[in-house]
Amino acid sequence: MARKRSALLLGVFSLMICCAAQTMLAQDKEKQDSTPAATGYRLDYSVNELEDGKKINTRQYSMNLSVLSDRVWDGDTNAIKIGARVPVEPKNGEFQYLDIGTNIWSRLRQQKDTLTLEFRAELSNIAATGDQQAQQARPVVRQVQINGSTVVLPGKPMALGVVDDPTSRHQFQLEVTVTKLR
């Protein structure tokens, strides 16, 4: 009798474990099915410098970002930073450092079929002057900033901003092409 009861309890216990495992597997599958898939995008930036309407220089930068489909999500943020830390001596014997170069920050957001790009771009360099000593102690920093948010269409190049340099006949253009990765 005790043996039958033990066998019966063992059977019931095994059945309970099996049912619990199946329930957990079903819940995990349900979670996986409801999680939106991430979509990858490549952002190709071009910084064009023009003089009197003719392109004289182009620099290109690329980064990959992800967004989740079918819901609002902040998306990945990525940044590119290229440049140098330049020492400046504002007072004799005291040094500060300036970050000079190119900084580009991006975030993609997707809501239904709309893909929005938020961006910040800063381009800076040290302007050449005739006085080397003055340039080292107190350099003149030239800077271009273009920041914003816009709807983008994958596969289509788009101008994000155009800036005229007030000290020359140069113009700077920031363009992006967003490409959906497979």
Contact map, one row per residue, 1 for C-alpha under 8 A:
11111000000000000000000000000000000000000000000000000000000000000000000000000000000000000000000000000000000000000000000000000000000000000000000000000000000000000000000000000000000000
11111100000000000000000000000000000000000000000000000000000000000000000000000000000000000000000000000000000000000000000000000000000000000000000000000000000000000000000000000000000000
11111110000000000000000000000000000000000000000000000000000000000000000000000000000000000000000000000000000000000000000000000000000000000000000000000000000000000000000000000000000000
11111111000000000000000000000000000000000000000000000000000000000000000000000000000000000000000000000000000000000000000000000000000000000000000000000000000000000000000000000000000000
11111111100000000000000000000000000000000000000000000000000000000000000000000000000000000000000000000000000000000000000000000000000000000000000000000000000000000000000000000000000000
01111111110000000000000000000000000000000000000000000000000000000000000000000000000000000000000000000000000000000000000000000000000000000000000000000000000000000000000000000000000000
00111111111000000000000000000000000000000000000000000000000000000000000000000000000000000000000000000000000000000000000000000000000000000000000000000000000000000000000000000000000000
00011111111100000000000000000000000000000000000000000000000000000000000000000000000000000000000000000000000000000000000000000000000000000000000000000000000000000000000000000000000000
00001111111110000000000000000000000000000000000000000000000000000000000000000000000000000000000000000000000000000000000000000000000000000000000000000000000000000000000000000000000000
00000111111111000000000000000000000000000000000000000000000000000000000000000000000000000000000000000000000000000000000000000000000000000000000000000000000000000000000000000000000000
00000011111111100000000000000000000000000000000000000000000000000000000000000000000000000000000000000000000000000000000000000000000000000000000000000000000000000000000000000000000000
00000001111111110000000000000000000000000000000000000000000000000000000000000000000000000000000000000000000000000000000000000000000000000000000000000000000000000000000000000000000000
00000000111111111000000000000000000000000000000000000000000000000000000000000000000000000000000000000000000000000000000000000000000000000000000000000000000000000000000000000000000000
00000000011111111100000000000000000000000000000000000000000000000000000000000000000000000000000000000000000000000000000000000000000000000000000000000000000000000000000000000000000000
00000000001111111110000000000000000000000000000000000000000000000000000000000000000000000000000000000000000000000000000000000000000000000000000000000000000000000000000000000000000000
00000000000111111111000000000000000000000000000000000000000000000000000000000000000000000000000000000000000000000000000000000000000000000000000000000000000000000000000000000000000000
00000000000011111111100000000000000000000000000000000000000000000000000000000000000000000000000000000000000000000000000000000000000000000000000000000000000000000000000000000000000000
00000000000001111111110000000000000000000000000000000000000000000000000000000000000000000000000000000000000000000000000000000000000000000000000000000000000000000000000000000000000000
00000000000000111111111000000000000000000000000000000000000000000000000000000000000000000000000000000000000000000000000000000000000000000000000000000000000000000000000000000000000000
00000000000000011111111100000000000000000000000000000000000000000000000000000000000000000000000000000000000000000000000000000000000000000000000000000000000000000000000000000000000000
00000000000000001111111110000000000000000000000000000000000000000000000000000000000000000000000000000000000000000000000000000000000000000000000000000000000000000000000000000000000000
00000000000000000111111111000000000000000000000000000000000000000000000000000000000000000000000000000000000000000000000000000000000000000000000000000000000000000000000000000000000000
00000000000000000011111111100000000000000000000000000000000000000000000000000000000000000000000000000000000000000000000000000000000000000000000000000000000000000000000000000000000000
00000000000000000001111111110000000000000000000000000000000000000000000000000000000000000000000000000000000000000000000000000000000000000000000000000000000000000000000000000000000000
00000000000000000000111111111000000000000000000000000000000000000000000000000000000000000000000000000000000000000000000000000000000000000000000000000000000000000000000000000000000000
00000000000000000000011111111100000000000000000000000000000000000000000000000000000000000000000000000000000000000000000000000000000000000000000000000000000000000000000000000000000000
00000000000000000000001111111110000000000000000000000000000000000000000000000000000000000000000000000000000000000000000000000000000000000000000000000000000000000000000000000000000000
00000000000000000000000111111111000000000000000000000000000000000000000000000000000000000000000000000000000000000000000000000000000000000000000000000000000000000000000000000000000000
00000000000000000000000011111111100000000000000000000000000000000000000000000000000000000000000000000000000000000000000000000000000000000000000000000000000000000000000000000000000000
00000000000000000000000001111111110000000000000000000000000000000000000000000000000000000000000000000000000000000000000000000000000000000000000000000000000000000000000000000000000000
00000000000000000000000000111111111000000000000000000000000000000000000000000000000000000000000000000000000000000000000000000000000000000000000000000000000000000000000000000000000000
00000000000000000000000000011111111000000000000000000000000000000000000000000000000000000000000000000000000000000000000000000000000000000000000000000000000000000000000000000000000000
00000000000000000000000000001111111100000000000000000000000000000000000000000000000000000000000000000000000000000000000000000000000000000000000000000000000000000000000000000000000000
00000000000000000000000000000111111100000000000000000000000000000000000000000000000000000000000000000000000000000000000000000000000000000000000000000000000000000000000000000000000000
00000000000000000000000000000011111110000000000000000000000000000000000000000000000000000000000000000000000000000000000000000000000000000000000000000000000000000000000000000000000000
00000000000000000000000000000000111111000000000000000000000000000001111000000000000000000000000000000000000000000000000000000000000000000000000000000000000000000000000000000000000000
00000000000000000000000000000000001111100000000000000000000000000001100000000000000000000000000000000000000000000000000000000000000000000000000000000000000000000000000000000000000000
00000000000000000000000000000000000111110000000000000000000000000111100000000000000000000000000000000000000000000000000000000000000000000000000000000000000000000000000000000000000000
00000000000000000000000000000000000011111000000000000000000000000111100000000000000000000000000000000000000000000000000000000000000000000000000000000000000000000000000000000000000110
00000000000000000000000000000000000001111100000000000000000000011110000000000000000000000000000000000000000000000000000000000000000000000000000000000000000000000000000000000000000111
00000000000000000000000000000000000000111110000000000000000000011100000000000000000000000000000000000000000000000000000000000000000000000000000000000000000000000000000000000000011110
00000000000000000000000000000000000000011111000000000000000001111000000000000000000000000000000000000000000000000000000000000000000000000000000000000000000000000000000000000000011110
00000000000000000000000000000000000000001111100000000000000001111000000000000000000000000000000000000000000000000000000000000000000000000000000000000000000000000000000000000001111000
00000000000000000000000000000000000000000111110000000000000111100000000000000000000000000000000000000000000000000000000000000000000000000000000000000000000000000000000000000001110000
00000000000000000000000000000000000000000011111000000000000111000000000000000000000000000000000000000000000000000000000000000000000000000000000000000000000000000000000000000111100000
00000000000000000000000000000000000000000001111100000000011110000000000000000000000000000000000000000000000000000000000000000000000000000000000000000000000000000000000000001111000000
00000000000000000000000000000000000000000000111110000000011100000000000000000000000000000000000000000000000000000000000000000000000000000000000000000000000000000000000000011110000000
00000000000000000000000000000000000000000000011111000011111000000000000000000000000000000000000000000000000000000000000000000000000000000000000000000000000000000000000000011100000000
00000000000000000000000000000000000000000000001111100011110000000000000000000000000000000000000000000000000000000000000000000000000000000000000000000000000000000000000001111000000000
00000000000000000000000000000000000000000000000111111111100000000000000000000000000000000000000000000000000000000000000000000000000000000000000000000000000000000000000001110000000000
00000000000000000000000000000000000000000000000011111111000000000000000000000000000000000000000000000000000000000000000000000000000000000000000000000000000000000000000011100000000000
00000000000000000000000000000000000000000000000001111100000000000000000000000000000000000000000000000000000000000000000000000000000000000000000000000000000000000000000011000000000000
00000000000000000000000000000000000000000000000001111110000000000000000000000000000000000000000000000000000000000000000000000000000000000000000000000000000000000000000000100000000000
00000000000000000000000000000000000000000000000001111111000000000000000000000000000000000000000000000000000000000000000000000000000000000000000000000000000000000000000000000000000000
00000000000000000000000000000000000000000000000111101111110000000000000000000000000000000000000000000000000000000000000000000000000000000000000000000000000000000000000000000000000000
00000000000000000000000000000000000000000000000111100111110000000000000000000000000000000000000000000000000000000000000000000000000000000000000000000000000000000000000000000000000000
00000000000000000000000000000000000000000000000111000011111000000000000000000000000000000000000000000000000000000000000000000000000000000000000000000000000000000000000000000000000000
00000000000000000000000000000000000000000000011110000011111100000000000000000000000000000000000000000000000000000000000000000000000000000000000000000000000000000000000000000000000000
00000000000000000000000000000000000000000000011100000000111110000000000000000000000000000000000000000000000000000000000000000000000000000000000000000000000000000000000000000000000000
00000000000000000000000000000000000000000001111000000000011111000000000000000000000000000000000000000000000000000000000000000000000000000000000000000000000000000000000000000000000000
00000000000000000000000000000000000000000001110000000000001111100000000000000001000000000000000000000000000000000000000000000000000000000000000000000000000000000000000000000000000000
00000000000000000000000000000000000000000111100000000000000111110000000000000000000000000000000000000000000000000000000000000000000000000000000000000000000000000000000000000000000000
00000000000000000000000000000000000000000111000000000000000011111000000000000111000000000000000000000000000000000000000000000000000000000000000000000000000000000000000000000000000000
00000000000000000000000000000000000000011110000000000000000001111100000000000100000000000000000000000000000000000000000000000000000000000000000000000000000000000000000000000000000000
00000000000000000000000000000000000000011110000000000000000000111110000000111100000000000000000000000000001100000000000000000000000000000000000000000000000000000000000000000000000000
00000000000000000000000000000000000001111000000000000000000000011111000000110000000000000000000000000000000100000000000000000000000000000000000000000000000000000000000000000000000000
00000000000000000000000000000000000001110000000000000000000000001111100011110000000000000000000000000000000111000000000000000000000000000000000000000000000000000000000000000000000000
00000000000000000000000000000000000111100000000000000000000000000111111110100000000000000000000000000000000001000000000000000000000000000000000000000000000000000000000000000000000000
00000000000000000000000000000000000111100000000000000000000000000011111100000000000000000000000000000000000001110000000000000000000000000000000000000000000000000000000000000000000000
00000000000000000000000000000000000100000000000000000000000000000001111100000000000000000000000000000000000001110000000000000000000000000000000000000000000000000000000000000000000000
00000000000000000000000000000000000100000000000000000000000000000001111110000000000000000000000000000000000001110000000000000000000000000000000000000000000000000000000000000000000000
00000000000000000000000000000000000000000000000000000000000000000001111111000000000000000000000000000000000011110000000000000000000000000000000000000000000000000000000000000000000000
00000000000000000000000000000000000000000000000000000000000000000011001111100000000000000000000000000000000011100000000000000000000000000000000000000000000000000000000000000000000000
00000000000000000000000000000000000000000000000000000000000000000010000111110000000000000000000000000000001111000000000000000000000000000000000000000000000000000000000000000000000000
00000000000000000000000000000000000000000000000000000000000000001111000011111000000000000000000000000000001111000000000000000000000000000000000000000000000000000000000000000000000000
00000000000000000000000000000000000000000000000000000000000000001110000001111100000000000000000000000000001100000000000000000000000000000000000000000000000000000000000000000000000000
00000000000000000000000000000000000000000000000000000000000000001000000000111110000000000000000000000000111100000000000000000000000000000000000000000000000000000000000000000000000000
00000000000000000000000000000000000000000000000000000000000000111000000000011111000000000000000000000000111000000000000000000000000000000000000000000000000000000000000000000000000000
00000000000000000000000000000000000000000000000000000000000000100000000000001111100000000000000000000011110000000000000000000000000000000000000000000000000000000000000000000000000000
00000000000000000000000000000000000000000000000000000000000010100000000000000111110000000000000000000111100000000000000000000000000000000000000000000000000000000000000000000000000000
00000000000000000000000000000000000000000000000000000000000000000000000000000011111000000000000000001111000000000000000000000000000000000000000000000000000000000000000000000000000000
00000000000000000000000000000000000000000000000000000000000000000000000000000001111100000000000000001110000000000000000000000000000000000000000000000000000000000000000000000000000000
00000000000000000000000000000000000000000000000000000000000000000000000000000000111110000000000000111100000000000000000000000000000000000000000000000000000000000000000000000000000000
00000000000000000000000000000000000000000000000000000000000000000000000000000000011111000000000000111000000000000000000000000000000000000000000000000000000000000000000000000000000000
00000000000000000000000000000000000000000000000000000000000000000000000000000000001111100000000011110000000000000000000000000000000000000000000000000000000000000000000000000000000000
00000000000000000000000000000000000000000000000000000000000000000000000000000000000111110000000011110000000000000000000000000000000000000000000000000000000000000000000000000000000000
00000000000000000000000000000000000000000000000000000000000000000000000000000000000011111000001111000000000000000000000000000000000000000000000000000000000000000000000000000000000000
00000000000000000000000000000000000000000000000000000000000000000000000000000000000001111100001111000000000000000000000000000000000000011110000000000000000000000000000000000000000000
00000000000000000000000000000000000000000000000000000000000000000000000000000000000000111111111100000000000000000000000000000000000000011100000000000000000000000000000000000000000000
00000000000000000000000000000000000000000000000000000000000000000000000000000000000000011111011100000000000000000000000000000000000000001100000000000000000000000000000000000000000000
00000000000000000000000000000000000000000000000000000000000000000000000000000000000000001111111000000000000000000000000000000000000000000000000000000000000000000000000000000000000000
00000000000000000000000000000000000000000000000000000000000000000000000000000000000000001111110000000000000000000000000000000000000000000000000000000000000000000000000000000000000000
00000000000000000000000000000000000000000000000000000000000000000000000000000000000000001011111000000000000000000000000000000000000000000000000000000000000000000000000000000000000000
00000000000000000000000000000000000000000000000000000000000000000000000000000000000000001111111100000000000000000000000000000000000000000000000000000000000000000000000000000000000000
00000000000000000000000000000000000000000000000000000000000000000000000000000000000000111110111110000000000000000000000000000000000000000000000000000000000000000000000000000000000000
00000000000000000000000000000000000000000000000000000000000000000000000000000000000000111100011111000000000000000000000000000000000000000000000000000000000000000000000000000000000000
00000000000000000000000000000000000000000000000000000000000000000000000000000000000011110000001111100000000000000000000000000000000000000000000000000000000000000000000000000000000000
00000000000000000000000000000000000000000000000000000000000000000000000000000000000011110000000111110000000000000000000000000000000000000000000000000000000000000000000000000000000000
00000000000000000000000000000000000000000000000000000000000000000000000000000000001111000000000011111000000000000000000000000000000000000000000000000000000000000000000000000000000000
00000000000000000000000000000000000000000000000000000000000000000000000000000000001111000000000001111100000000000000000000111100000000000000000000000000000000000000000000000000000000
00000000000000000000000000000000000000000000000000000000000000000000000000000000111100000000000000111110000000000000000001111000000000000000000000000000000000000000000000000000000000
00000000000000000000000000000000000000000000000000000000000000000000000000000001111000000000000000011111000000000000000011110000000000000000000000000000000000000000000000000000000000
00000000000000000000000000000000000000000000000000000000000000000000000000000011110000000000000000001111100000000000000111100000000000000000000000000000000000000000000000000000000000
00000000000000000000000000000000000000000000000000000000000000000000000000000011100000000000000000000111110000000000001111000000000000000000000000000000000000000000000000000000000000
00000000000000000000000000000000000000000000000000000000000000000000000000001111000000000000000000000011111000000000001110000000000000000000000000000000000000000000000000000000000000
00000000000000000000000000000000000000000000000000000000000000000000000000001110000000000000000000000001111100000000111100000000000000000000000000000000000000000000000000000000000000
00000000000000000000000000000000000000000000000000000000000000001000000001111100000000000000000000000000111110000000111000000000000000000000000000000000000000000000000000000000000000
00000000000000000000000000000000000000000000000000000000000000001110000001111000000000000000000000000000011111000011110000000000000000000000000000000000000000000000000000000000000000
00000000000000000000000000000000000000000000000000000000000000000010000111100000000000000000000000000000001111100011100000000000000000000000000000000000000000000000000000000000000000
00000000000000000000000000000000000000000000000000000000000000000011111111100000000000000000000000000000000111111111000000000000000000000000000000000000000000000000000000000000000000
00000000000000000000000000000000000000000000000000000000000000000000111110000000000000000000000000000000000011111110000000000000000000000000000000000000000000000000000000000000000000
00000000000000000000000000000000000000000000000000000000000000000000111100000000000000000000000000000000000001111100000000000000000000000000000000000000000000000000000000000000000000
00000000000000000000000000000000000000000000000000000000000000000000000000000000000000000000000000000000000001111110000000000000000000000000000000000000000000000000000000000000000000
00000000000000000000000000000000000000000000000000000000000000000000000000000000000000000000000000000000000001111111000000000000000000000000000000000011000000000000000000000000000000
00000000000000000000000000000000000000000000000000000000000000000000000000000000000000000000000000000000000111101111100000000000000000000000000000000011100000000000000000000000000000
00000000000000000000000000000000000000000000000000000000000000000000000000000000000000000000000000000000000111000111110000000000000000000000000000001111000000000000000000000000000000
00000000000000000000000000000000000000000000000000000000000000000000000000000000000000000000000000000000011110000011111000000000000000000000000000001111000000000000000000000000000000
00000000000000000000000000000000000000000000000000000000000000000000000000000000000000000000000000000000011100000001111100000000000000000000000000111100000000000000000000000000000000
00000000000000000000000000000000000000000000000000000000000000000000000000000000000000000000000000000001111000000000111110000000000000000000000000111000000000000000000000000000000000
00000000000000000000000000000000000000000000000000000000000000000000000000000000000000000000000000000011110000000000011111000000000000000000000011110000000000000000000000000000000000
00000000000000000000000000000000000000000000000000000000000000000000000000000000000000000000000000000111100000000000001111100000000000000000000011100000000000000000000000000000000000
00000000000000000000000000000000000000000000000000000000000000000000000000000000000000000000000000001111000000000000000111110000000000000000001111000000000000000000000000000000000000
00000000000000000000000000000000000000000000000000000000000000000000000000000000000000000000000000011110000000000000000011111000000000000000001110000000000000000000000000000000000000
00000000000000000000000000000000000000000000000000000000000000000000000000000000000000000000000000011100000000000000000001111100000000000000111100000000000000000000000000000000000000
00000000000000000000000000000000000000000000000000000000000000000000000000000000000000000000000000011000000000000000000000111110000000000000111000000000000000000000000000000000000000
00000000000000000000000000000000000000000000000000000000000000000000000000000000000000000000000000010000000000000000000000011111000000000011110000000000000000000000000000000000000000
00000000000000000000000000000000000000000000000000000000000000000000000000000000000000000000000000000000000000000000000000001111100000000011110000000000000000000000000000000000000000
00000000000000000000000000000000000000000000000000000000000000000000000000000000000000000000000000000000000000000000000000000111110000100001000000000000000000000000000000000000000000
00000000000000000000000000000000000000000000000000000000000000000000000000000000000000000000000000000000000000000000000000000011111100100000000000000000000000000000000000000000000000
00000000000000000000000000000000000000000000000000000000000000000000000000000000000000000000000000000000000000000000000000000001111100000000000000000000000000000000000000000000000000
00000000000000000000000000000000000000000000000000000000000000000000000000000000000000000000000000000000000000000000000000000000111111100000000000000000000000000000000000000000000000
00000000000000000000000000000000000000000000000000000000000000000000000000000000000000000000000000000000000000000000000000000000111111110000000000000000000000000000000000000000000000
00000000000000000000000000000000000000000000000000000000000000000000000000000000000000000000000000000000000000000000000000000000001111111000000000000000000000000000000000000000000000
00000000000000000000000000000000000000000000000000000000000000000000000000000000000000000000000000000000000000000000000000000000001111111110000000000000000000000000000000000000000000
00000000000000000000000000000000000000000000000000000000000000000000000000000000000000000000000000000000000000000000000000000001101111111111000000000000000000000000000000000000000000
00000000000000000000000000000000000000000000000000000000000000000000000000000000000000011000000000000000000000000000000000000000000111111110000000000000000000000000000000000000000000
00000000000000000000000000000000000000000000000000000000000000000000000000000000000000011100000000000000000000000000000000000000000011111110000000000000000000000000000000000000000000
00000000000000000000000000000000000000000000000000000000000000000000000000000000000000011100000000000000000000000000000000000000000001111111000000000000000000000000000000000000000000
00000000000000000000000000000000000000000000000000000000000000000000000000000000000000010000000000000000000000000000000000000110000001111111100000000000000000000000000000000000000000
00000000000000000000000000000000000000000000000000000000000000000000000000000000000000000000000000000000000000000000000000000111000000100111110000000000000000000000000000000000000000
00000000000000000000000000000000000000000000000000000000000000000000000000000000000000000000000000000000000000000000000000011110000000000011111000000000000000000000000000000000000000
00000000000000000000000000000000000000000000000000000000000000000000000000000000000000000000000000000000000000000000000000011110000000000001111100000000000000000000000000000000000000
00000000000000000000000000000000000000000000000000000000000000000000000000000000000000000000000000000000000000000000000001111000000000000000111110000000000000000000000000000000000000
00000000000000000000000000000000000000000000000000000000000000000000000000000000000000000000000000000000000000000000000001110000000000000000011111000000000000000010000000000000000000
00000000000000000000000000000000000000000000000000000000000000000000000000000000000000000000000000000000000000000000000111100000000000000000001111100000000000000000000000000000000000
00000000000000000000000000000000000000000000000000000000000000000000000000000000000000000000000000000000000000000000000111000000000000000000000111110000000000011000000000000100000000
00000000000000000000000000000000000000000000000000000000000000000000000000000000000000000000000000000000000000000000011110000000000000000000000011111000000000000000000000000000000000
00000000000000000000000000000000000000000000000000000000000000000000000000000000000000000000000000000000000000000000011100000000000000000000000001111100000000010000000000000000000000
00000000000000000000000000000000000000000000000000000000000000000000000000000000000000000000000000000000000000000001111000000000000000000000000000111110000000000000000000000000000000
00000000000000000000000000000000000000000000000000000000000000000000000000000000000000000000000000000000000000000001110000000000000000000000000000011111000000000000000000000000000000
00000000000000000000000000000000000000000000000000000000000000000000000000000000000000000000000000000000000000000111100000000000000000000000000000001111100000000000000000000000000000
00000000000000000000000000000000000000000000000000000000000000000000000000000000000000000000000000000000000000000111100000000000000000000000000000000111110101000000000000000000010000
00000000000000000000000000000000000000000000000000000000000000000000000000000000000000000000000000000000000000000010000000000000000000000000000000000011111100000000000000000000010000
00000000000000000000000000000000000000000000000000000000000000000000000000000000000000000000000000000000000000000000000000000000000000000000000000000001111100000000000000000000111100
00000000000000000000000000000000000000000000000000000000000000000000000000000000000000000000000000000000000000000000000000000000000000000000000000000000111110000000000000000000111100
00000000000000000000000000000000000000000000000000000000000000000000000000000000000000000000000000000000000000000000000000000000000000000000000000000001111111000000000000000000110000
00000000000000000000000000000000000000000000000000000000000000000000000000000000000000000000000000000000000000000000000000000000000000000000000000000000001111100000000000000011110000
00000000000000000000000000000000000000000000000000000000000000000000000000000000000000000000000000000000000000000000000000000000000000000000000000000001000111110000000000000011100000
00000000000000000000000000000000000000000000000000000000000000000000000000000000000000000000000000000000000000000000000000000000000000000000000000000000000011111100000000001111000000
00000000000000000000000000000000000000000000000000000000000000000000000000000000000000000000000000000000000000000000000000000000000000000000000001010000000001111100000000001111000000
00000000000000000000000000000000000000000000000000000000000000000000000000000000000000000000000000000000000000000000000000000000000000000000000001000000000000111110000000001110000000
00000000000000000000000000000000000000000000000000000000000000000000000000000000000000000000000000000000000000000000000000000000000000000000000000000000000000111111000000111100000000
00000000000000000000000000000000000000000000000000000000000000000000000000000000000000000000000000000000000000000000000000000000000000000000000100000000000000001111100000111000000000
00000000000000000000000000000000000000000000000000000000000000000000000000000000000000000000000000000000000000000000000000000000000000000000000000000000000000000111110011110000000000
00000000000000000000000000000000000000000000000000000000000000000000000000000000000000000000000000000000000000000000000000000000000000000000000000000000000000000011111111110000000000
00000000000000000000000000000000000000000000000000000000000000000000000000000000000000000000000000000000000000000000000000000000000000000000000000000000000000000001111110000000000000
00000000000000000000000000000000000000000000000000000000000000000000000000000000000000000000000000000000000000000000000000000000000000000000000000000000000000000000111110000000000000
00000000000000000000000000000000000000000000000000000000000000000000000000000000000000000000000000000000000000000000000000000000000000000000000000000000000000000000111111000000000000
00000000000000000000000000000000000000000000000000110000000000000000000000000000000000000000000000000000000000000000000000000000000000000000000000000000000000000001111111100000000000
00000000000000000000000000000000000000000000000011110000000000000000000000000000000000000000000000000000000000000000000000000000000000000000000000000000000000000001100111110000000000
00000000000000000000000000000000000000000000000011101000000000000000000000000000000000000000000000000000000000000000000000000000000000000000000000000000000000000111100011111000000000
00000000000000000000000000000000000000000000001111000000000000000000000000000000000000000000000000000000000000000000000000000000000000000000000000000000000000000111100001111100000000
00000000000000000000000000000000000000000000011110000000000000000000000000000000000000000000000000000000000000000000000000000000000000000000000000000000000000111110000000111110000000
00000000000000000000000000000000000000000000111100000000000000000000000000000000000000000000000000000000000000000000000000000000000000000000000001000000000000111100000000011111000000
00000000000000000000000000000000000000000000111000000000000000000000000000000000000000000000000000000000000000000000000000000000000000000000000000000000000011111000000000001111100000
00000000000000000000000000000000000000000011110000000000000000000000000000000000000000000000000000000000000000000000000000000000000000000000000000000000000011110000000000000111110000
00000000000000000000000000000000000000000011100000000000000000000000000000000000000000000000000000000000000000000000000000000000000000000000000000000000011111000000000000000011111000
00000000000000000000000000000000000000001111000000000000000000000000000000000000000000000000000000000000000000000000000000000000000000000000000000000001111110000000000000000001111100
00000000000000000000000000000000000000001110000000000000000000000000000000000000000000000000000000000000000000000000000000000000000000000000000000000000011000000000000000000000111110
00000000000000000000000000000000000000111100000000000000000000000000000000000000000000000000000000000000000000000000000000000000000000000000000000000000011000000000000000000000011111
00000000000000000000000000000000000000111100000000000000000000000000000000000000000000000000000000000000000000000000000000000000000000000000000000000000000000000000000000000000001111
00000000000000000000000000000000000000010000000000000000000000000000000000000000000000000000000000000000000000000000000000000000000000000000000000000000000000000000000000000000000111
